Amino acid sequence: MSLTVPPQLLEQAERGAVDDEAFLACVRASLPYAYALVEGLAADLPAAERDFVDNQIPPADPAAQGQLLRAMASTSIRGALERHFAVTIAFQNCHRVAVFRPDTVEGDQYRAFVSTRSQVLNQQPGFVNC
């Protein structure tokens, strides 16, 4: 399961739309490693000299890796994180998450990061089962 949903959030969803802040609180509690990673990258972005900042350090353990993969595999989780932190998220292999300034997603750095070439160049034998 991706998220541990509190009863109040489940009730909110059953009644209709889910508030982003309530959803993000659930994400933060359920996937603390993934949330903190995106939060830290977003905090570093304003001072970056390029259009993005990225993480190249593998998660410390399988639990953290699982959290990251679950967060990145969910369009709704990624979207909520992007809206909350005002970034665009890009993801490669099992741990390389990048946050871009949203106004740069048509730019060369974003296109290069999400290209098939970049995906191939960022593979390593240790990432096959990550």
LINDA-V929396 format. One record per residue. N is the residue number from 1. RES is the residue in three letters. PHI is phi in radians with two decimals (none if undefined). PSI is psi in degrees with one decimal (NA if undefined). OMEGA is omega in whole degrees, -180 to 180 (NA if undefined). Layout:
# LINDA-V929396
N/RES/PHI/PSI/OMEGA  N/RES/PHI/PSI/OMEGA
This chain:
# LINDA-V929396
1/MET/none/136.7/-179  2/SER/-1.30/-42.4/-174  3/LEU/-2.27/146.4/170  4/THR/-1.68/103.8/-172  5/VAL/-1.59/120.4/177  6/PRO/-1.21/153.6/-177  7/PRO/-0.95/-37.7/-179  8/GLN/-1.11/-39.2/-180  9/LEU/-1.23/-39.0/177  10/LEU/-1.08/-43.7/178  11/GLU/-1.08/-40.8/178  12/GLN/-1.06/-43.9/180  13/ALA/-1.14/-37.0/180  14/GLU/-1.19/-27.3/180  15/ARG/-1.47/-21.1/-178  16/GLY/2.69/-136.7/-176  17/ALA/-1.13/148.1/178  18/VAL/-1.80/130.2/178  19/ASP/-1.14/131.8/-179  20/ASP/-1.00/-42.2/-178  21/GLU/-1.13/-39.3/177  22/ALA/-1.16/-41.0/178  23/PHE/-1.12/-43.6/180  24/LEU/-1.14/-34.1/176  25/ALA/-1.09/-38.7/177  26/CYS/-1.15/-43.4/178  27/VAL/-1.08/-46.9/-179  28/ARG/-1.03/-41.5/-179  29/ALA/-1.31/-35.7/-175  30/SER/-1.48/-33.5/-175  31/LEU/-2.26/60.6/-173  32/PRO/-1.06/-35.7/179  33/TYR/-1.12/-49.5/-178  34/ALA/-1.09/-44.8/-179  35/TYR/-1.06/-48.3/-178  36/ALA/-1.12/-36.0/179  37/LEU/-1.11/-48.7/179  38/VAL/-1.14/-41.1/179  39/GLU/-1.03/-45.4/180  40/GLY/-1.15/-41.6/178  41/LEU/-1.11/-43.2/179  42/ALA/-1.08/-36.8/178  43/ALA/-1.17/-32.3/-180  44/ASP/-1.41/-19.5/-174  45/LEU/-1.06/-42.6/-178  46/PRO/-1.01/-29.9/-179  47/ALA/-1.59/-3.1/-177  48/ALA/-1.22/143.2/178  49/GLU/-1.50/-11.0/177  50/ARG/-2.00/-177.3/-175  51/ASP/-1.32/-5.3/-175  52/PHE/-2.67/165.6/167  53/VAL/-2.25/149.9/-177  54/ASP/-2.47/162.0/177  55/ASN/-1.84/129.8/177  56/GLN/-2.13/11.7/-180  57/ILE/-1.73/121.3/179  58/PRO/-1.07/149.5/175  59/PRO/-0.99/150.4/-175  60/ALA/-1.21/-25.7/-176  61/ASP/-2.67/168.3/-179  62/PRO/-1.04/-32.1/179  63/ALA/-1.12/-45.4/179  64/ALA/-1.13/-41.4/178  65/GLN/-1.06/-43.3/178  66/GLY/-1.08/-40.9/178  67/GLN/-1.06/-45.0/-178  68/LEU/-1.12/-44.8/180  69/LEU/-1.12/-40.0/178  70/ARG/-1.13/-41.4/180  71/ALA/-1.15/-43.4/-177  72/MET/-1.29/-25.5/-179  73/ALA/-1.41/-13.0/-177  74/SER/-1.76/116.7/178  75/THR/-1.06/-39.5/-178  76/SER/-1.22/-38.6/178  77/ILE/-1.17/-49.0/179  78/ARG/-1.01/-44.2/-179  79/GLY/-1.08/-42.3/179  80/ALA/-1.12/-41.3/177  81/LEU/-1.12/-41.6/179  82/GLU/-1.10/-45.8/179  83/ARG/-1.11/-44.4/-177  84/HIS/-1.12/-44.2/-177  85/PHE/-1.67/1.5/179  86/ALA/0.96/51.3/179  87/VAL/-2.38/168.4/168  88/THR/-1.98/128.7/-177  89/ILE/-1.70/137.0/172  90/ALA/-2.22/151.1/-171  91/PHE/-2.44/134.4/174  92/GLN/-2.30/158.1/-180  93/ASN/0.60/-151.0/-171  94/CYS/-1.60/-0.6/-178  95/HIS/-2.67/-11.9/-176  96/ARG/-1.43/97.6/177  97/VAL/-1.82/137.0/175  98/ALA/-2.22/145.7/171  99/VAL/-2.03/131.5/-179  100/PHE/-1.97/153.4/169  101/ARG/-1.16/129.6/-176  102/PRO/-0.97/-32.3/-178  103/ASP/-1.34/2.3/-179  104/THR/-1.90/4.8/-175  105/VAL/-1.21/-11.7/173  106/GLU/-1.66/-0.7/-175  107/GLY/-1.50/172.1/-177  108/ASP/-1.10/-40.6/-177  109/GLN/-1.15/-41.3/178  110/TYR/-1.15/-49.3/-179  111/ARG/-1.02/-39.0/179  112/ALA/-1.16/-42.5/-178  113/PHE/-1.11/-40.2/-176  114/VAL/-1.62/6.9/-178  115/SER/-1.31/156.7/176  116/THR/-1.10/-34.6/178  117/ARG/-1.03/-48.8/180  118/SER/-1.10/-40.0/178  119/GLN/-1.04/-46.1/-180  120/VAL/-1.13/-44.0/-179  121/LEU/-1.18/-22.9/-179  122/ASN/-1.61/10.3/178  123/GLN/-1.53/147.9/176  124/GLN/-2.46/152.0/-179  125/PRO/-0.95/-33.8/-180  126/GLY/-1.21/-13.5/-178  127/PHE/-1.60/-1.7/-174  128/VAL/-1.04/-40.4/-178  129/ASN/-1.95/22.1/-179  130/CYS/-1.48/NA/NA
